[in-house]
Amino acid sequence: MKKFILLLALALPLLAFAQQPARPAYCDELPATYEKTAPPNPLPRFNTVPVPEYRVQVALLKFTHPRDYPFHRKLIARYRPCEQVWVVESRESFRNRGDAERLKNELKAMGYAGAYIIEMLGWE
């Protein structure tokens, strides 16, 4: 019986790791940056201007799946296959940092103590 419990205790981390999707092959290839290659067709240009946007992240899940947790409805989880992590963040992004701060404080009051703001770049 002790051997069975020991075997079960050793197998649990492997079961948690097996829940994650397989890492895609493109993660192992070194990316060619746009500046260092001479593409036959340059990237298209548009009459847009970059605008900063803000999003609130609350968790990075490495060895578990977000379906195992009941997150708030204002949050979404997105999988990043190369890093093999789930990013749990706000469903919407904000143009105004003050709005993002308000959501961050609201989420912290709900118990997401590690909530923080990330800055993204959008175009309009």
N, CA and C atoms as an extended XYZ file, in Angstrom:
372
Properties=species:S:1:pos:R:3:atomname:S:1:resname:S:1:resid:I:1 pbc="F F F"
N         0.822       -1.187        0.000 N   MET     1
C         0.000        0.000        0.000 CA  MET     1
C         0.870        1.257        0.000 C   MET     1
N         1.974        1.252        0.757 N   LYS     2
C         2.871        2.403        0.805 CA  LYS     2
C         3.507        2.646       -0.561 C   LYS     2
N         3.829        1.565       -1.266 N   LYS     3
C         4.424        1.711       -2.597 CA  LYS     3
C         3.418        2.331       -3.569 C   LYS     3
N         2.164        1.943       -3.441 N   PHE     4
C         1.125        2.491       -4.309 CA  PHE     4
C         0.954        3.995       -4.069 C   PHE     4
N         0.951        4.393       -2.825 N   ILE     5
C         0.803        5.822       -2.489 CA  ILE     5
C         2.016        6.604       -2.980 C   ILE     5
N         3.202        6.044       -2.828 N   LEU     6
C         4.410        6.696       -3.315 CA  LEU     6
C         4.376        6.830       -4.838 C   LEU     6
N         3.956        5.773       -5.519 N   LEU     7
C         3.865        5.808       -6.979 CA  LEU     7
C         2.840        6.853       -7.428 C   LEU     7
N         1.723        6.921       -6.735 N   LEU     8
C         0.696        7.897       -7.059 CA  LEU     8
C         1.220        9.326       -6.837 C   LEU     8
N         1.939        9.551       -5.755 N   ALA     9
C         2.490       10.873       -5.462 CA  ALA     9
C         3.515       11.291       -6.514 C   ALA     9
N         4.274       10.349       -7.047 N   LEU    10
C         5.258       10.660       -8.077 CA  LEU    10
C         4.604       10.878       -9.434 C   LEU    10
N         3.458       10.261       -9.662 N   ALA    11
C         2.789       10.370      -10.965 CA  ALA    11
C         1.943       11.628      -11.098 C   ALA    11
N         1.547       12.255      -10.010 N   LEU    12
C         0.684       13.436      -10.086 CA  LEU    12
C         1.297       14.596      -10.874 C   LEU    12
N         2.571       14.939      -10.675 N   PRO    13
C         3.134       16.028      -11.500 CA  PRO    13
C         3.144       15.685      -12.985 C   PRO    13
N         3.345       14.423      -13.319 N   LEU    14
C         3.332       14.023      -14.724 CA  LEU    14
C         1.935       14.160      -15.317 C   LEU    14
N         0.919       13.857      -14.542 N   LEU    15
C        -0.451       14.007      -15.018 CA  LEU    15
C        -0.783       15.478      -15.241 C   LEU    15
N        -0.316       16.337      -14.373 N   ALA    16
C        -0.558       17.772      -14.546 CA  ALA    16
C         0.149       18.290      -15.791 C   ALA    16
N         1.358       17.817      -16.050 N   PHE    17
C         2.107       18.238      -17.231 CA  PHE    17
C         1.456       17.717      -18.499 C   PHE    17
N         0.842       16.522      -18.438 N   ALA    18
C         0.218       15.919      -19.610 CA  ALA    18
C        -1.032       16.675      -20.034 C   ALA    18
N        -1.610       17.524      -19.188 N   GLN    19
C        -2.794       18.293      -19.546 CA  GLN    19
C        -2.487       19.379      -20.573 C   GLN    19
N        -1.266       19.846      -20.632 N   GLN    20
C        -0.912       20.931      -21.533 CA  GLN    20
C        -0.833       20.426      -22.974 C   GLN    20
N        -1.280       21.242      -23.940 N   PRO    21
C        -1.139       20.859      -25.348 CA  PRO    21
C         0.335       20.774      -25.730 C   PRO    21
N         0.603       20.046      -26.795 N   ALA    22
C         1.981       19.870      -27.258 CA  ALA    22
C         2.541       21.203      -27.759 C   ALA    22
N         3.810       21.370      -27.603 N   ARG    23
C         4.478       22.593      -28.056 CA  ARG    23
C         4.675       22.513      -29.571 C   ARG    23
N         4.264       23.551      -30.329 N   PRO    24
C         4.392       23.515      -31.785 CA  PRO    24
C         5.843       23.546      -32.244 C   PRO    24
N         6.079       23.033      -33.424 N   ALA    25
C         7.437       22.949      -33.963 CA  ALA    25
C         8.044       24.327      -34.212 C   ALA    25
N         7.216       25.317      -34.549 N   TYR    26
C         7.775       26.636      -34.848 CA  TYR    26
C         8.398       27.305      -33.631 C   TYR    26
N         8.136       26.798      -32.432 N   CYS    27
C         8.736       27.391      -31.237 CA  CYS    27
C        10.232       27.100      -31.152 C   CYS    27
N        10.672       26.017      -31.764 N   ASP    28
C        12.082       25.644      -31.706 CA  ASP    28
C        12.914       26.333      -32.782 C   ASP    28
N        12.247       26.864      -33.808 N   GLU    29
C        12.966       27.549      -34.876 CA  GLU    29
C        13.249       28.982      -34.442 C   GLU    29
N        14.436       29.461      -34.770 N   LEU    30
C        14.755       30.844      -34.441 CA  LEU    30
C        14.000       31.761      -35.392 C   LEU    30
N        13.318       32.749      -34.870 N   PRO    31
C        12.570       33.643      -35.759 CA  PRO    31
C        13.502       34.566      -36.533 C   PRO    31
N        13.148       34.809      -37.776 N   ALA    32
C        13.895       35.770      -38.580 CA  ALA    32
C        13.223       37.117      -38.376 C   ALA    32
N        13.963       38.057      -37.840 N   THR    33
C        13.372       39.368      -37.606 CA  THR    33
C        13.250       40.106      -38.924 C   THR    33
N        12.301       40.995      -38.986 N   TYR    34
C        12.035       41.704      -40.237 CA  TYR    34
C        13.215       42.570      -40.661 C   TYR    34
N        13.910       43.149      -39.703 N   GLU    35
C        15.014       44.040      -40.044 CA  GLU    35
C        16.210       43.297      -40.630 C   GLU    35
N        16.393       42.024      -40.282 N   LYS    36
C        17.600       41.305      -40.689 CA  LYS    36
C        17.408       40.498      -41.960 C   LYS    36
N        16.206       40.431      -42.475 N   THR    37
C        15.971       39.689      -43.710 CA  THR    37
C        15.551       40.665      -44.793 C   THR    37
N        15.755       40.263      -46.000 N   ALA    38
C        15.328       41.090      -47.126 CA  ALA    38
C        14.155       40.377      -47.800 C   ALA    38
N        12.928       40.637      -47.335 N   PRO    39
C        11.791       39.947      -47.924 CA  PRO    39
C        11.539       40.422      -49.354 C   PRO    39
N        11.048       39.520      -50.213 N   PRO    40
C        10.781       39.938      -51.585 CA  PRO    40
C         9.689       41.007      -51.639 C   PRO    40
N         8.717       40.919      -50.742 N   ASN    41
C         7.654       41.918      -50.662 CA  ASN    41
C         7.721       42.574      -49.293 C   ASN    41
N         7.948       43.876      -49.247 N   PRO    42
C         8.004       44.530      -47.933 CA  PRO    42
C         6.638       44.499      -47.258 C   PRO    42
N         6.645       44.722      -45.960 N   LEU    43
C         5.385       44.766      -45.230 CA  LEU    43
C         4.536       45.924      -45.752 C   LEU    43
N         3.238       45.723      -45.838 N   PRO    44
C         2.386       46.821      -46.307 CA  PRO    44
C         2.333       47.953      -45.289 C   PRO    44
N         2.124       49.150      -45.781 N   ARG    45
C         2.032       50.324      -44.917 CA  ARG    45
C         0.618       50.880      -45.008 C   ARG    45
N         0.117       51.313      -43.850 N   PHE    46
C        -1.221       51.872      -43.788 CA  PHE    46
C        -1.164       53.242      -43.149 C   PHE    46
N        -2.180       54.029      -43.368 N   ASN    47
C        -2.262       55.365      -42.772 CA  ASN    47
C        -2.846       55.244      -41.365 C   ASN    47
N        -2.138       54.585      -40.501 N   THR    48
C        -2.579       54.406      -39.123 CA  THR    48
C        -1.547       55.003      -38.186 C   THR    48
N        -1.981       55.253      -36.976 N   VAL    49
C        -1.059       55.748      -35.957 CA  VAL    49
C        -1.096       54.801      -34.763 C   VAL    49
N         0.052       54.544      -34.153 N   PRO    50
C         0.058       53.672      -32.980 CA  PRO    50
C        -0.566       54.365      -31.770 C   PRO    50
N        -1.369       53.617      -31.032 N   VAL    51
C        -1.985       54.139      -29.807 CA  VAL    51
C        -1.738       53.137      -28.686 C   VAL    51
N        -1.356       53.617      -27.506 N   PRO    52
C        -1.150       52.693      -26.390 CA  PRO    52
C        -2.496       52.190      -25.861 C   PRO    52
N        -2.536       50.923      -25.500 N   GLU    53
C        -3.692       50.319      -24.861 CA  GLU    53
C        -3.206       49.568      -23.637 C   GLU    53
N        -4.101       49.354      -22.695 N   TYR    54
C        -3.731       48.725      -21.437 CA  TYR    54
C        -4.656       47.549      -21.162 C   TYR    54
N        -4.103       46.517      -20.575 N   ARG    55
C        -4.858       45.329      -20.200 CA  ARG    55
C        -4.377       44.904      -18.817 C   ARG    55
N        -5.254       44.261      -18.058 N   VAL    56
C        -4.912       43.823      -16.711 CA  VAL    56
C        -4.711       42.314      -16.725 C   VAL    56
N        -3.549       41.858      -16.277 N   GLN    57
C        -3.279       40.426      -16.150 CA  GLN    57
C        -3.340       40.049      -14.682 C   GLN    57
N        -3.866       38.843      -14.423 N   VAL    58
C        -3.974       38.411      -13.027 CA  VAL    58
C        -3.199       37.132      -12.744 C   VAL    58
N        -2.897       36.333      -13.766 N   ALA    59
C        -2.212       35.063      -13.481 CA  ALA    59
C        -1.526       34.525      -14.725 C   ALA    59
N        -0.447       33.790      -14.493 N   LEU    60
C         0.208       32.958      -15.499 CA  LEU    60
C         0.176       31.543      -14.954 C   LEU    60
N        -0.476       30.640      -15.678 N   LEU    61
C        -0.619       29.255      -15.214 CA  LEU    61
C         0.316       28.364      -16.018 C   LEU    61
N         1.268       27.730      -15.362 N   LYS    62
C         2.264       26.910      -16.056 CA  LYS    62
C         1.897       25.432      -16.059 C   LYS    62
N         1.610       24.855      -14.926 N   PHE    63
C         1.390       23.412      -14.853 CA  PHE    63
C        -0.058       23.059      -14.562 C   PHE    63
N        -0.966       23.956      -14.883 N   THR    64
C        -2.376       23.700      -14.648 CA  THR    64
C        -3.176       24.333      -15.773 C   THR    64
N        -4.453       24.050      -15.796 N   HIS    65
C        -5.334       24.528      -16.863 CA  HIS    65
C        -6.339       25.510      -16.268 C   HIS    65
N        -6.719       26.565      -16.978 N   PRO    66
C        -7.664       27.535      -16.418 CA  PRO    66
C        -9.054       26.941      -16.168 C   PRO    66
N        -9.393       25.859      -16.832 N   ARG    67
C       -10.720       25.263      -16.589 CA  ARG    67
C       -10.827       24.698      -15.173 C   ARG    67
N        -9.693       24.542      -14.491 N   ASP    68
C        -9.704       24.043      -13.120 CA  ASP    68
C       -10.042       25.130      -12.102 C   ASP    68
N       -10.186       26.378      -12.549 N   TYR    69
C       -10.440       27.501      -11.652 CA  TYR    69
C       -11.651       28.296      -12.133 C   TYR    69
N       -12.510       28.733      -11.236 N   PRO    70
C       -13.626       29.591      -11.637 CA  PRO    70
C       -13.218       31.070      -11.633 C   PRO    70
N       -12.702       31.553      -12.744 N   PHE    71
C       -12.286       32.953      -12.838 CA  PHE    71
C       -13.502       33.858      -13.032 C   PHE    71
N       -13.321       35.147      -12.747 N   HIS    72
C       -14.373       36.155      -12.916 CA  HIS    72
C       -14.717       36.313      -14.399 C   HIS    72
N       -15.948       36.714      -14.695 N   ARG    73
C       -16.401       36.807      -16.086 CA  ARG    73
C       -15.735       37.944      -16.863 C   ARG    73
N       -15.066       38.872      -16.193 N   LYS    74
C       -14.351       39.945      -16.891 CA  LYS    74
C       -12.989       39.491      -17.390 C   LYS    74
N       -12.638       38.226      -17.141 N   LEU    75
C       -11.318       37.713      -17.497 CA  LEU    75
C       -11.416       36.662      -18.596 C   LEU    75
N       -10.339       36.536      -19.348 N   ILE    76
C       -10.202       35.468      -20.334 CA  ILE    76
C        -8.846       34.803      -20.126 C   ILE    76
N        -8.701       33.588      -20.653 N   ALA    77
C        -7.418       32.880      -20.603 CA  ALA    77
C        -6.970       32.631      -22.033 C   ALA    77
N        -5.703       32.902      -22.298 N   ARG    78
C        -5.159       32.692      -23.638 CA  ARG    78
C        -3.881       31.871      -23.491 C   ARG    78
N        -3.751       30.855      -24.356 N   TYR    79
C        -2.599       29.963      -24.272 CA  TYR    79
C        -1.468       30.475      -25.141 C   TYR    79
N        -0.271       30.503      -24.586 N   ARG    80
C         0.930       30.874      -25.330 CA  ARG    80
C         1.762       29.603      -25.496 C   ARG    80
N         1.698       28.990      -26.673 N   PRO    81
C         2.284       27.654      -26.844 CA  PRO    81
C         3.800       27.587      -26.701 C   PRO    81
N         4.525       28.600      -27.115 N   CYS    82
C         5.985       28.526      -27.023 CA  CYS    82
C         6.465       28.573      -25.575 C   CYS    82
N         5.785       29.366      -24.745 N   GLU    83
C         6.141       29.438      -23.332 CA  GLU    83
C         5.422       28.369      -22.521 C   GLU    83
N         4.419       27.748      -23.115 N   GLN    84
C         3.602       26.722      -22.472 CA  GLN    84
C         2.969       27.243      -21.188 C   GLN    84
N         2.363       28.427      -21.294 N   VAL    85
C         1.655       29.022      -20.161 CA  VAL    85
C         0.287       29.528      -20.620 C   VAL    85
N        -0.636       29.573      -19.688 N   TRP    86
C        -1.923       30.221      -19.882 CA  TRP    86
C        -1.835       31.598      -19.250 C   TRP    86
N        -2.228       32.633      -19.973 N   VAL    87
C        -2.254       33.997      -19.465 CA  VAL    87
C        -3.711       34.342      -19.165 C   VAL    87
N        -3.996       34.673      -17.926 N   VAL    88
C        -5.344       35.079      -17.527 CA  VAL    88
C        -5.340       36.588      -17.405 C   VAL    88
N        -6.186       37.245      -18.217 N   GLU    89
C        -6.164       38.697      -18.306 CA  GLU    89
C        -7.557       39.246      -18.546 C   GLU    89
N        -7.662       40.577      -18.529 N   SER    90
C        -8.957       41.223      -18.736 CA  SER    90
C        -9.456       40.946      -20.149 C   SER    90
N       -10.760       40.811      -20.250 N   ARG    91
C       -11.391       40.525      -21.538 CA  ARG    91
C       -11.213       41.695      -22.503 C   ARG    91
N       -11.249       42.907      -22.001 N   GLU    92
C       -11.115       44.070      -22.864 CA  GLU    92
C        -9.838       44.838      -22.563 C   GLU    92
N        -9.394       45.591      -23.549 N   SER    93
C        -8.253       46.474      -23.334 CA  SER    93
C        -8.782       47.905      -23.264 C   SER    93
N        -8.000       48.777      -22.646 N   PHE    94
C        -8.428       50.140      -22.380 CA  PHE    94
C        -7.467       51.124      -23.015 C   PHE    94
N        -8.002       52.182      -23.586 N   ARG    95
C        -7.171       53.262      -24.119 CA  ARG    95
C        -6.687       54.161      -22.992 C   ARG    95
N        -7.484       54.277      -21.950 N   ASN    96
C        -7.184       55.148      -20.826 CA  ASN    96
C        -6.587       54.310      -19.697 C   ASN    96
N        -5.404       54.655      -19.250 N   ARG    97
C        -4.762       53.895      -18.171 CA  ARG    97
C        -5.568       53.960      -16.873 C   ARG    97
N        -6.279       55.045      -16.657 N   GLY    98
C        -7.105       55.179      -15.459 CA  GLY    98
C        -8.193       54.116      -15.399 C   GLY    98
N        -8.793       53.796      -16.555 N   ASP    99
C        -9.802       52.739      -16.598 CA  ASP    99
C        -9.182       51.390      -16.249 C   ASP    99
N        -7.965       51.163      -16.749 N   ALA   100
C        -7.266       49.914      -16.431 CA  ALA   100
C        -6.921       49.855      -14.944 C   ALA   100
N        -6.529       50.983      -14.374 N   GLU   101
C        -6.226       51.041      -12.934 CA  GLU   101
C        -7.461       50.711      -12.111 C   GLU   101
N        -8.629       51.246      -12.537 N   ARG   102
C        -9.869       50.960      -11.811 CA  ARG   102
C       -10.190       49.469      -11.845 C   ARG   102
N       -10.042       48.843      -13.024 N   LEU   103
C       -10.304       47.402      -13.116 CA  LEU   103
C        -9.294       46.626      -12.278 C   LEU   103
N        -8.033       47.042      -12.310 N   LYS   104
C        -7.006       46.363      -11.509 CA  LYS   104
C        -7.363       46.425      -10.027 C   LYS   104
N        -7.773       47.585       -9.544 N   ASN   105
C        -8.140       47.726       -8.140 CA  ASN   105
C        -9.392       46.917       -7.799 C   ASN   105
N       -10.330       46.876       -8.745 N   GLU   106
C       -11.536       46.062       -8.543 CA  GLU   106
C       -11.181       44.580       -8.434 C   GLU   106
N       -10.297       44.121       -9.320 N   LEU   107
C        -9.877       42.717       -9.289 CA  LEU   107
C        -9.071       42.411       -8.029 C   LEU   107
N        -8.240       43.354       -7.587 N   LYS   108
C        -7.494       43.140       -6.346 CA  LYS   108
C        -8.437       43.032       -5.158 C   LYS   108
N        -9.503       43.850       -5.158 N   ALA   109
C       -10.484       43.784       -4.070 CA  ALA   109
C       -11.226       42.444       -4.072 C   ALA   109
N       -11.346       41.819       -5.255 N   MET   110
C       -12.005       40.511       -5.362 CA  MET   110
C       -11.103       39.363       -4.935 C   MET   110
N        -9.794       39.633       -4.776 N   GLY   111
C        -8.885       38.580       -4.353 CA  GLY   111
C        -7.759       38.279       -5.312 C   GLY   111
N        -7.716       38.946       -6.454 N   TYR   112
C        -6.613       38.755       -7.394 CA  TYR   112
C        -5.478       39.697       -7.013 C   TYR   112
N        -4.757       39.333       -5.968 N   ALA   113
C        -3.743       40.214       -5.384 CA  ALA   113
C        -2.598       40.519       -6.344 C   ALA   113
N        -2.311       39.613       -7.269 N   GLY   114
C        -1.188       39.815       -8.183 CA  GLY   114
C        -1.557       40.511       -9.475 C   GLY   114
N        -2.710       41.183       -9.538 N   ALA   115
C        -3.133       41.859      -10.767 CA  ALA   115
C        -2.159       42.984      -11.111 C   ALA   115
N        -1.829       43.092      -12.391 N   TYR   116
C        -0.940       44.166      -12.831 CA  TYR   116
C        -1.327       44.587      -14.245 C   TYR   116
N        -0.898       45.757      -14.639 N   ILE   117
C        -1.251       46.329      -15.937 CA  ILE   117
C        -0.122       46.095      -16.926 C   ILE   117
N        -0.491       45.683      -18.135 N   ILE   118
C         0.489       45.570      -19.213 CA  ILE   118
C         0.124       46.594      -20.288 C   ILE   118
N         1.119       47.070      -20.981 N   GLU   119
C         0.882       48.044      -22.058 CA  GLU   119
C         1.037       47.338      -23.386 C   GLU   119
N         0.099       47.599      -24.271 N   MET   120
C         0.132       47.041      -25.633 CA  MET   120
C         0.119       48.200      -26.617 C   MET   120
N         0.331       47.880      -27.875 N   LEU   121
C         0.295       48.893      -28.900 CA  LEU   121
C        -0.768       48.510      -29.925 C   LEU   121
N        -1.709       49.400      -30.153 N   GLY   122
C        -2.739       49.199      -31.157 CA  GLY   122
C        -2.593       50.246      -32.233 C   GLY   122
N        -3.343       50.103      -33.339 N   TRP   123
C        -3.274       51.074      -34.416 CA  TRP   123
C        -4.675       51.521      -34.782 C   TRP   123
N        -4.819       52.804      -35.050 N   GLU   124
C        -6.130       53.313      -35.511 CA  GLU   124
C        -5.922       54.290      -36.653 C   GLU   124
